Amino acid sequence: MPSVRRVSHLFLERQGLTTVFGNPGSNELPFLADLPDGFRYVLGLHEGAVVGMADGYAQATGRPVLVNLHAASGSGNAMGALTNAVASRTPLVVMAGQQVRPAVGPEANLASVDAPSLMKPLVGWAAEPACAQDVPRALAQAVFEARLQRRPTYLSVPYDDWSAEAGDNSLAVLDRRVRRASVPDAEQSRWLAEQVTAARCPALVLGGDIDSAGLFDEAVRLAERLGGPVWAAPSQFRLPFPNRHPLFRGVLPAGIAPVSQAFEGHDLVLVLGAPVFRYHEHLPGRYLPEGTRLIQVTEDAPAAARAPMGEALVADPGAVIDLLVKVLDAPSAPADPYRPAPAPLTAEGPVLHPEEVFAALRDELPEDTAYVVESTSTNSSWWRQMDLRRPGSYYFPAAGGLGFGLPGAVGVAMAQPDRPVVGVIGDGSANYGITALWTAARQRVPLTVVLLRNGTYGALRWFGGLLGVPDAPGLDIPGMDFTRIAEGYGVRARHVGGVDELRAVLAERPDHPRLVQVDTALTTPS
């Protein structure tokens, strides 16, 4: 009779979860014994980096990914990074080792007491199997829950379970498939079509789920039929629409009052693939202007339930886009040309303005480059200069927790080795995931990291002004040379000075990871 470990390995293999991101401890070693050929274990040096890499990999592939962590301590180290995976609706399957069953009750060292509660309420589902024979089924549930909910799940497994006999019924799990369909019925379709076609001045708000689901180009077709303005939802983790398209108005501000102001004059706001809304700055006001209706379409049922206003339809946004494209007239004329970027702003002295850096990225790198961005103080400069017209071009840590950028870029690059990938990382955030550079070197990932160094937490300085705290301590981080840090991890690095040198370096196409450090002027997010 096969062991629990053997059945679990076979299940993971059939489900395509053969790339495992992890940082194991003693409790996890029995699971890793006899790992089949074809499995790839990607070691990260800190659990936050492990989850960040897995997050980027899962987002880029669109499939669940297995994360292997060590008991309560490793799981705790990963929780900050997990917040970004939750906000991005990333299907991670986090599995941690537990002490042997007889040692859990006495709270022996490395026992995780009430392990499923540890990661709640972050994960969408968490469990510890009641017996060894239930491990394969529970692992399958963790995978299917992650896929169905598009949210991380957590499974704690006592390490003596792996060598136990799986039981007569265990092999039934190998052939399981769980699928979902959520197409609006005839009445819902008719209602939605009537609301949209009757609108005098509709507006469209798109969420990151549009890009995650591969609906980027379909969203453009819908927008051009509607003919109204298009915004990306606030606190965005993916770009769902070309940012220089003539209908695009940018990312909505993350405050109640400015969002309401943006919707002035629109009788209908159609929100696809986004929560309503992930506000950030506390700028109170009316949720919607007088006379404005809001309809939200999302597969995320909890997001529909918790929205404070509007009507919601829990359905596949792709099916709704198909429906509306069919009932709306095609545009009478092609869309206006894409808007060109303005001339970049420049800075005084020996530093570059971030706009100069982003203009160089735009001009020197291929159009299909994927950018993983974690430089929040340069946000306004980024959107002024970049021209992103392809699906999967932009990844961002939507929960606000630093440390996604570097590991996420490694994960995206591993998932898409034939696509150029660039991490645009601020010096304030780089240290949170710096160990990912070692993994990039070991995996020989063809990744470019552009490190913007301004010696301070620029976004916090902006918030200090916003919140009336101009003298907050601990905001400056001078004296760090990331080229030496990168080289210590095995990544080639270079400190560039002027724009011409930067452009020349970016024009190179190395087949290994590299870090390009650029000193930049301090800017604000908006």
C-alpha positions in Angstrom: 0.0 0.0 0.0 1.5 3.4 -0.9 2.5 5.9 1.7 0.8 9.2 2.4 3.9 10.9 0.9 3.7 8.9 -2.3 0.0 9.6 -2.9 0.5 13.3 -2.1 3.5 13.5 -4.5 1.4 11.8 -7.3 -1.5 14.2 -6.7 0.7 17.3 -6.9 2.3 15.9 -10.0 -1.0 15.4 -11.7 -2.2 18.9 -10.7 1.0 20.5 -12.1 2.4 21.7 -8.8 5.9 20.5 -9.4 7.7 23.8 -8.7 7.9 24.2 -5.0 9.1 27.4 -3.3 10.3 26.9 0.2 12.6 27.3 3.2 12.3 24.0 5.1 13.1 23.0 8.6 13.2 19.7 10.4 9.5 19.2 10.3 9.4 19.5 6.6 12.1 17.1 5.6 9.9 13.9 5.6 7.7 15.5 3.0 10.7 16.2 0.8 12.0 12.6 0.9 11.9 10.8 -2.4 10.7 13.8 -4.3 10.0 12.5 -7.8 12.0 13.5 -10.8 10.5 16.5 -12.5 9.9 18.4 -9.3 11.9 21.6 -8.8 12.6 22.9 -5.3 13.3 26.6 -5.3 15.1 27.6 -2.1 14.6 31.1 -0.6 16.7 32.3 2.3 13.8 34.0 4.1 10.1 33.0 4.2 9.0 36.4 3.1 11.1 36.1 0.0 9.8 32.6 -0.5 6.2 33.7 -0.5 7.0 36.8 -2.7 8.7 34.6 -5.3 5.8 32.1 -5.3 3.3 35.0 -5.5 5.0 36.4 -8.7 5.3 32.9 -10.2 1.6 32.0 -9.5 0.4 35.4 -10.9 2.5 35.0 -14.1 1.4 31.4 -14.7 -2.2 31.8 -13.5 -1.9 28.4 -11.6 -1.6 27.4 -8.0 1.9 27.1 -6.5 3.0 25.1 -3.5 4.9 26.9 -0.7 6.8 24.9 1.8 7.4 26.6 5.2 8.6 25.6 8.6 6.1 25.2 11.4 4.8 28.3 13.2 8.1 30.2 13.0 8.4 30.0 9.3 4.7 30.6 8.8 4.9 33.7 11.0 7.9 35.1 9.0 5.8 34.7 5.8 2.7 36.4 7.0 3.7 40.0 5.9 4.3 38.8 2.4 1.1 36.8 2.4 -0.9 40.0 2.7 0.1 41.0 -0.8 -0.8 37.5 -2.1 -4.3 37.9 -0.5 -4.8 41.3 -2.1 -3.7 40.0 -5.5 -6.0 37.0 -5.1 -3.0 34.7 -5.7 -3.7 30.9 -5.5 -0.9 29.9 -3.2 -1.0 26.5 -1.3 1.0 27.1 1.8 2.0 23.8 3.6 3.9 23.8 6.9 5.3 20.9 8.9 3.9 20.1 12.3 5.5 18.1 15.1 4.7 14.4 15.4 1.2 13.9 16.6 2.0 12.7 20.1 4.2 15.9 20.7 1.6 18.5 19.7 -0.6 18.3 22.9 2.4 18.6 25.3 3.6 21.6 23.2 7.0 20.1 22.4 9.5 22.4 20.6 8.4 23.1 17.1 4.8 22.1 17.8 2.3 24.6 16.3 -0.6 24.7 18.7 -3.9 25.3 16.9 -2.0 25.6 13.6 -5.0 26.4 11.3 -5.7 29.5 13.4 -2.2 30.9 12.9 -2.8 32.1 9.4 -6.4 33.2 9.8 -8.0 35.5 8.7 -5.5 35.9 5.9 -6.0 32.6 4.1 -9.2 31.5 2.5 -9.0 28.0 4.1 -6.8 26.4 6.7 -6.7 22.9 8.2 -4.7 20.2 9.9 -5.8 16.7 9.0 -7.4 14.7 11.8 -5.4 11.6 10.9 -2.6 10.6 8.5 -5.0 8.9 6.1 -6.8 12.2 5.5 -3.6 14.1 4.4 -4.0 13.4 0.6 -7.7 14.5 0.7 -6.9 17.6 2.7 -4.0 18.5 0.4 -6.4 18.2 -2.6 -8.8 20.5 -0.8 -6.1 23.0 -0.2 -5.3 23.0 -3.9 -8.9 23.2 -5.1 -9.8 25.9 -2.5 -6.9 28.0 -3.6 -8.0 27.6 -7.3 -11.7 28.3 -6.7 -11.3 31.1 -4.2 -8.2 32.7 -5.9 -6.8 33.1 -2.4 -4.0 31.4 -0.4 -4.7 28.3 1.6 -2.8 26.8 4.5 -2.3 23.1 5.5 -0.3 22.0 8.6 0.8 18.3 8.4 2.4 16.4 11.3 5.7 15.0 9.9 5.0 11.4 11.1 2.0 11.3 8.7 4.1 11.2 5.6 5.5 7.7 6.1 2.1 6.3 7.2 0.1 4.0 4.9 -2.4 6.1 2.9 -5.4 3.7 3.2 -7.5 1.9 0.6 -9.4 4.9 -0.6 -6.5 7.3 -0.9 -5.9 6.8 -4.6 -9.4 8.2 -5.4 -8.0 11.7 -4.9 -5.7 11.3 -7.9 -8.4 11.5 -10.5 -10.3 14.4 -9.0 -11.1 17.6 -10.8 -13.0 20.6 -9.5 -14.1 23.2 -12.0 -16.2 26.3 -11.8 -18.6 28.1 -14.2 -20.4 31.3 -13.4 -22.1 32.7 -16.5 -25.1 35.1 -15.9 -28.5 33.5 -16.5 -30.9 34.9 -19.1 -32.6 37.3 -16.7 -29.4 38.6 -15.2 -28.0 39.1 -18.7 -31.0 41.0 -19.9 -31.0 43.2 -16.8 -27.3 44.0 -17.1 -27.6 44.7 -20.9 -30.5 47.0 -20.3 -28.7 49.0 -17.6 -25.6 49.5 -19.7 -27.3 50.3 -23.0 -29.7 52.8 -21.3 -26.8 54.7 -19.6 -26.3 58.2 -21.0 -22.8 58.7 -19.8 -21.3 55.4 -18.6 -17.8 55.0 -17.0 -15.8 51.8 -16.7 -13.6 50.8 -13.7 -11.4 47.7 -14.2 -9.6 45.7 -11.5 -6.5 43.6 -11.6 -8.6 40.4 -12.0 -9.1 41.5 -15.6 -5.4 41.1 -16.4 -5.1 38.0 -14.2 -7.9 36.3 -16.1 -6.4 37.2 -19.5 -9.0 39.7 -20.4 -6.8 42.7 -21.1 -7.5 42.9 -24.9 -11.2 42.1 -24.3 -11.5 45.0 -21.9 -10.2 47.3 -24.6 -12.9 46.1 -27.1 -15.6 46.7 -24.5 -14.3 50.2 -23.5 -14.2 51.3 -27.2 -17.8 50.2 -27.6 -18.9 52.0 -24.4 -16.9 55.1 -25.5 -16.6 56.4 -21.9 -13.6 57.0 -19.7 -11.8 54.0 -18.1 -10.1 53.9 -14.7 -8.1 51.3 -13.0 -9.5 50.5 -9.5 -7.5 52.0 -6.6 -4.8 50.0 -4.9 -4.1 48.1 -8.1 -1.9 45.0 -8.2 -2.1 44.5 -12.0 -2.7 46.9 -15.0 -6.0 45.9 -16.7 -5.9 48.4 -19.6 -3.3 50.1 -21.7 -2.2 53.2 -19.8 -1.7 55.5 -22.8 -5.0 54.5 -24.5 -7.1 57.7 -25.2 -9.9 56.5 -23.0 -7.7 55.7 -20.0 -7.9 58.2 -17.1 -5.4 56.5 -14.8 -5.7 54.7 -11.5 -8.5 56.0 -9.3 -7.3 57.8 -6.2 -7.6 55.7 -3.0 -9.9 58.0 -1.1 -13.7 58.1 -0.8 -14.1 61.8 -1.7 -11.8 61.9 -4.8 -13.3 58.7 -6.2 -16.8 60.3 -5.9 -15.5 63.4 -7.6 -14.1 61.4 -10.5 -17.5 59.9 -11.1 -19.3 63.3 -11.3 -21.5 63.5 -14.4 -21.7 59.8 -15.0 -25.1 58.1 -14.5 -23.6 54.6 -14.5 -20.3 53.2 -13.2 -19.6 49.6 -14.3 -16.9 47.9 -12.2 -15.4 44.7 -13.6 -13.0 42.4 -11.7 -12.4 44.7 -8.7 -13.6 45.2 -5.1 -15.6 48.4 -4.5 -13.2 49.9 -3.4 -9.9 49.4 -1.7 -9.5 52.9 -0.2 -6.3 54.0 1.5 -6.1 57.6 2.5 -9.0 58.6 4.8 -10.6 61.3 2.7 -14.3 61.0 3.7 -17.3 62.0 1.6 -20.2 60.6 -0.3 -19.5 57.2 -1.9 -21.2 58.3 -5.2 -22.4 61.5 -6.7 -26.1 62.2 -6.7 -27.7 60.4 -9.7 -24.8 57.9 -10.2 -25.5 54.2 -10.1 -22.8 51.6 -9.6 -22.9 48.0 -10.8 -20.1 45.6 -9.8 -19.3 42.4 -11.6 -16.8 40.1 -9.8 -16.1 36.4 -9.2 -15.1 37.3 -5.6 -18.3 36.7 -3.7 -16.9 38.2 -0.4 -15.9 41.3 -2.2 -19.4 41.7 -3.6 -21.0 41.1 -0.2 -18.8 43.7 1.7 -19.1 46.6 -0.8 -20.8 49.6 0.9 -22.8 50.7 -2.1 -24.1 49.7 -5.5 -25.5 46.5 -7.0 -23.3 43.5 -7.5 -23.4 40.5 -9.8 -21.2 37.5 -8.8 -20.2 36.2 -12.2 -17.3 35.7 -14.5 -16.2 39.2 -15.8 -15.1 37.5 -19.1 -18.6 36.2 -19.7 -20.1 39.7 -19.0 -17.6 41.4 -21.3 -18.6 38.9 -24.1 -22.3 39.7 -23.5 -21.9 43.5 -23.5 -19.6 43.5 -26.6 -22.4 41.7 -28.5 -25.2 44.0 -27.4 -23.2 47.3 -27.8 -22.7 48.8 -31.2 -19.1 48.7 -32.6 -17.4 52.1 -32.5 -18.1 54.2 -35.6 -14.5 55.2 -36.0 -11.2 53.7 -34.7 -10.0 54.9 -31.4 -7.7 58.0 -31.4 -4.0 57.3 -31.4 -2.4 56.3 -28.1 -1.2 59.4 -26.2 2.6 60.0 -26.3 4.5 60.4 -23.1 5.6 63.9 -22.2 9.2 64.9 -22.1 10.7 63.6 -18.8 11.3 66.0 -15.9 15.0 66.4 -15.0 16.7 66.8 -11.7 19.5 69.1 -10.5 22.8 67.9 -9.5 24.3 64.4 -9.9 21.1 62.5 -9.5 18.4 61.6 -12.1 14.8 62.3 -11.9 12.8 59.1 -11.8 11.0 60.2 -15.0 14.4 60.0 -16.8 14.8 56.5 -15.6 11.3 55.4 -16.6 11.7 57.1 -20.0 14.8 55.1 -20.6 13.0 51.9 -19.6 10.2 52.7 -22.0 12.5 53.5 -24.9 15.3 50.9 -24.5 13.4 47.7 -23.5 11.1 45.6 -25.6 7.4 46.4 -25.7 6.4 43.1 -24.1 8.6 43.7 -21.0 6.9 42.8 -17.7 7.6 45.2 -14.8 7.4 44.3 -11.1 7.2 47.7 -9.4 7.9 48.4 -5.7 8.9 52.1 -5.7 5.9 53.8 -4.3 7.3 57.4 -4.0 7.8 57.4 -7.8 4.3 56.4 -8.6 3.3 59.6 -10.4 6.5 59.6 -12.4 6.0 56.0 -13.5 2.5 56.6 -15.0 3.6 59.8 -16.7 6.4 58.0 -18.6 5.5 54.4 -19.2 3.6 53.0 -22.2 2.2 49.6 -21.3 0.1 48.0 -24.0 0.5 44.2 -23.4 -1.2 41.9 -20.9 0.8 41.0 -17.8 3.0 44.1 -18.1 2.6 45.3 -14.5 2.7 43.8 -11.0 2.5 45.7 -7.7 2.2 44.9 -4.0 -1.4 45.9 -3.6 -1.6 45.3 0.2 1.1 47.9 0.9 3.4 45.5 2.6 7.0 46.0 1.4 9.1 43.0 0.3 7.1 41.8 -2.7 9.1 43.6 -5.4 12.4 41.8 -5.6 11.1 38.3 -4.8 8.0 38.8 -7.0 10.3 39.8 -9.9 12.3 36.6 -9.5 9.1 34.6 -9.5 7.7 36.3 -12.6 11.0 35.9 -14.4 11.1 32.2 -13.5 7.5 31.7 -14.8 8.2 33.5 -18.1 11.8 32.9 -19.1 11.2 34.0 -22.7 9.8 37.4 -21.7 11.9 40.3 -20.5 11.3 41.0 -16.8 12.4 44.1 -14.9 12.1 44.8 -11.2 11.8 48.5 -10.5 12.7 48.6 -6.8 13.2 51.5 -4.3 16.0 51.4 -1.8 13.5 51.6 1.0 11.7 48.4 0.0 14.7 46.5 -1.4 16.0 45.3 2.0 12.7 43.6 2.8 13.2 41.0 0.1 17.0 41.3 -0.6 17.7 37.6 -0.2 15.8 36.9 -3.4 18.9 38.0 -5.2 20.6 34.8 -4.1 17.8 32.7 -5.5 18.0 34.6 -8.8 21.7 33.9 -9.0 21.3 30.2 -8.2 18.5 29.8 -10.7 20.3 32.0 -13.3 17.1 34.0 -13.9 17.4 36.5 -16.8 16.2 39.4 -14.6 17.1 43.1 -14.6 16.6 44.9 -11.3 16.7 48.7 -11.5 17.4 49.9 -8.0 16.3 53.5 -7.4 18.4 54.9 -4.5 17.3 58.2 -2.9 18.4 57.4 0.7 15.0 57.7 2.3 11.5 56.2 2.6 10.0 58.6 0.2 6.4 57.5 0.4 6.5 57.8 4.2 7.8 61.4 3.9 4.8 62.2 1.7 2.5 60.6 4.2 4.2 62.6 7.0 3.0 65.7 5.2 -0.4 64.3 4.6 -0.9 63.3 8.2 0.7 66.4 9.8 3.8 64.5 11.0 6.7 66.3 9.3 9.3 65.4 11.9 8.8 61.6 12.2 12.1 59.7 12.9 13.5 56.7 11.1 12.8 57.8 7.6 16.3 58.1 6.2 18.5 55.1 5.1 21.8 56.6 3.8 25.0 54.8 3.0 23.8 51.6 1.4 25.6 50.3 -1.7 23.3 47.8 -3.3 25.9 46.9 -6.0 28.1 45.4 -3.3 25.2 43.6 -1.6 24.1 42.1 -5.0 27.6 41.0 -5.8 27.8 39.3 -2.4 24.7 37.3 -3.4 26.2 36.4 -6.7 24.4 38.9 -8.9 26.4 41.2 -11.3 25.8 44.8 -10.5 26.6 48.3 -11.8 26.1 51.8 -10.5 25.2 54.1 -13.4 25.4 57.9 -13.3 24.0 59.7 -16.4 21.0 59.0 -18.7 23.2 57.9 -21.6 25.0 55.3 -19.5 21.7 54.0 -18.2 20.3 53.7 -21.7 23.4 51.9 -22.9 23.2 49.4 -20.0 19.5 48.8 -20.5 20.0 48.1 -24.2 22.1 45.0 -23.3 20.4 41.7 -23.2 22.2 39.5 -20.6 21.1 35.9 -19.9 21.7 36.2 -16.2 20.4 38.4 -13.3 21.8 41.8 -12.9 21.2 44.9 -10.7 21.5 48.5 -12.0 21.7 51.1 -9.2 20.6 54.6 -10.1 20.7 57.6 -7.7 17.4 59.5 -8.0 15.8 62.7 -6.8 13.1 62.4 -4.1 9.6 62.6 -5.5 6.1 62.0 -4.2 3.5 59.4 -5.1 1.1 62.0 -6.5 
